Amino acid sequence: MSDRKYDNMIPPTITEQPRRPHPVELVIMATGAASFLALCIAALTDRPWVEMWRWLIVGAMLPVGVFLLATLGPIIVWALETIASRDVTGDGVIGKPHPVLVNPRQGQEVAKRQSEAEYRAAFEVFIRGCERDTSLRRWEDRGVNRAQYQEWRDTLMGAGYAAWKNDTDQRQGWRLLLPAEQIVEEIWRA
């Protein structure tokens, strides 16, 4: 019997989230509270009853003004930044900043940019090394596979930086047509 006495004392478990008021509802509640506060101030300072409606309006306009200032203020600043072409807010962006989106592929993009830099560095090493020797055997010994070797070779040939030593017999190999440093400078200039 004593267990039932304590069952009534256990608070019920709340499983749902409380309802959050809409911003407009918050403005309406703030307007009502500010109006009431303004009327109280007017009454405590012995203002005539004829003047009370002015205090009511001022109290009601205060939260609305703050809401509009908070909403329109950034828009006005962004417009001024765009007109003046200067970063006034110090956020590093002139005008409205782009929204920061949560992108699940962002890590992949960073990895791609890093791999592009690694690719570029490896391609430059390949170009500089081809000034001495263009044979596949040399590059396989240095960790470049056949597919990568052929891709880089064909890229250089397609861009006009390399050619076959003998047009009729490709087994004789290929060569660079310009010094390696000049090719590296020209390739990344575009």
Secondary structure by P-SEA (a helix, b strand, c coil): ccccccccccccccccccccccaaaaaaaaaaaaaaaaaaaaaaacccccaaaaaaaaaaaaaaaaaaaaaaaaaaaaaaaaaaccccccccccccccccccccaaaaaaaaaaaaaaaaaaaaaaaaaaaccccaaaaaaacccaaaaaaaaaaaaaaccccccccccccccccccccaaaaaaaaacc
